[in-house]
């Protein structure tokens, strides 16, 4: 996949056209028919206002998710991760350095997100790091998708529930703090309204190398009808940082200063 992209980029740089169908000069790309836009009005209303994870519900009794059941190798890695936290390590991840958290972490950030409907696609615009998830409906995953922070997502509607299937996640992302993943990670999210201004997202993660069984977490979201997504440029005035051991730091003049070690 990467090689094909590089070849196409090289041809474009030379002003050459890659083999394949192309539009004639001046010919506009085909637009969805009016009926396809009209059908969007029949979908559940996810698009009014914006949504934010309901932290009050998550931190209420019984609100915290059950931890994943890990294979021996990944249980050992998590144990090492937790031991590092006792030494002041692993308290910050690369998001402190403006690296996107990726899926599923991007859906758990404290900033709002909004849904945008268009024919054949649901787009989720997320304020955190100005990230965007594109979910292609009635589509199939490519045979050889390039890994990315938000992965390759396809979806479909089951009644009033949007079902999103994601693969091909960047190997540097985590499925939970201290729990990485492999190229076999498969995530299915089910989005549904449970009230006029309440949404429930059930996320099921499978990875036979990491998990002994599928891990499902249900998170509640609240609608804010009069809020708007704001621009979020992480690099702008960012003083947070994390070093290679996950120790928190503070940037002065774009240089990271490690925080004092634990106990000092």
Secondary structure, DSSP 8 states (H G I E B T S, - for coil): -HHHHHHHHHHHHTT---SS----TT-------HHHHHHHTTS----SSEEEE-HHHHTSTT-S-----B-HHHHHHHHHHHHHHTTT-SSS-GGGGT----TTGGGGSSS-EEEEEETTEEEEEETGGGEEEEEEET----TT---BSS-EEEEEEETTEEEEEEE-B-TT--SBTTB---TT-EEEEEEEEEETTEEEEEEEEE-TTTBSS-EEEEEEEEEETT-------TTTT--EEE-TT--EEEEETTEEEE---TT-
